[in-house]
Amino acid sequence: MTLRGYIFAVTAAVFVLLVVVTLLRQHRLRERHAIWWLAAGIIALLAGAFPQTLVHAAKFVGVELPVNLVFFISIAILFLVSLQHSAELTTLESKVRSLAETVVLQQMRIDEMTGDKPTAGPAANAAPHERTDPET
């Protein structure tokens, strides 16, 4: 690798690390999400500063070209980030469903106590010609 290549690799890795740290400090990125990006930035910094480390790691793992190891590590990190986000999305969907059910039940209790017509549920939100309750 040429001197220009070394400088570019190290600069890019430092830039990634600075962006992640800045987002953390601004509370725009949570620590649990930043772990994978920090790991990727540190690995990129090490590979950029010491390219022979990447060559030795590729030989140790049994990969013929060090670039293929970089691609594999990049894909693995992106896979882990995607998996983490999917797990968190599943948890949030469950919480939203539970909260929506609680809101509907609370609204039904309020309507019951005040004697009003039900304002919760799909029948209450439908247009008059689409209502399914027997009062219409």
N, C-alpha and C positions, 0 to 999 in steps of 0.2 A: 504494500500500500504506500502511496506517495504521501509526502508531508501534507499536501492539500487534503487528501482523503482523511488523514488522522485528525486534522483540524476540524474538518466538516463533521466527522463522527462524534468527536468530543463536544463540539458546539451544539449539535442536535440533541445529544443526550442531556447536556446541562440545561438546554432550553426546555426540554420535556420536564425535567425535575423542577425547574423554576415555575413552570406553569402549574404543576400539581401542587407545589407548596403554596403558591399564590392563591389558588382556588381553595385550599384548605384554610388559609388564614382569613379569607373573605367569607368563610362558612358557605361556600357554594358547592363544596365537595365534602362528603363525610369521610371520616377516617377509615371506616370499613370498606369504602369504595376505593380509597386512595392507595390501599396496600398493594394491589396488583399493578397500578400505574407506577408507584414508586419502585416496585421490584423490577418492572420493565425498564425504567429509566436507569436504575443502578446497573442492571445487566448490560444495557446499551453503553453506559459510560465505561464500564470495565472492558467491554469488547472494543470500544473505540480507542481507549487509552492503551490497552495492552492486547493488540490483535493476535499475538501468539497464543494467548490464553484460549481464544476461540478455536484456534487450530488444534491445540492440545485437547480441548474438551471434545471436539469433533472426533479426533482419533480415539479418545477414551470411550466415547459412546458407540463408535463404529460407523460414523457418518463420513462419507467420502469427501464431501465438500463442506467447508465451514458455513457457507451461505445457507445451505440446506438446514443446518442446525439452527441458524438464526430464524429462518422461516418457521421451523417446527416450534421453537420456543415462543415466537410471536403468536402463532395460531393457538398454542396451548394457553397462553395468557388471555387471549381474546375469548377462548372457550370458557375459561374459568370466570371471567367477568360476566359473560352472558349467562352462565349457570347461576351465578350469585344474583343477578338481576331477576332472573326467572323465579328463583326461590322467594325473593322479596316481593315480587309482583303477586305471586300466589298468596302469600300471607296478607298483603294489602287487600286483595280481592275478597278474601274471607272476612276481613275486618269491615270492609265497606258493606258487604251483604248483611252482616250481623247488625251494623248500625242502622241500615235501612229498615230491617225488620223491627228493630227497637223503636224507630221513629213511627212506623206505621202502627205498632201496638199502642204507643203512647197517644197518638192522635185518635185512635179508636176509643181509648179510655176517656179522653177529653170530650169527644163527641158524645159518648155515653153519659157522662156526668152532666153535660150542659143540655142534653136533649136535642142536639142539632142532628141534621142529616149527616151521614158519614162523609168525611172529606178525604179520607185516605183510601188507598187501594186503587186498582186499575179501573174499576167501574166509575169511581168518582172523577177520574181524570179524563174519561172518554167523552166524546161529543154526545149531545142528547140523543141522537138517533142510533148511537153505538152502545148505549148503556145496557148492561146485562141484568140489572136488578129489577125485581118485579114491580116496583113502584111506577115505572114509566110506561 
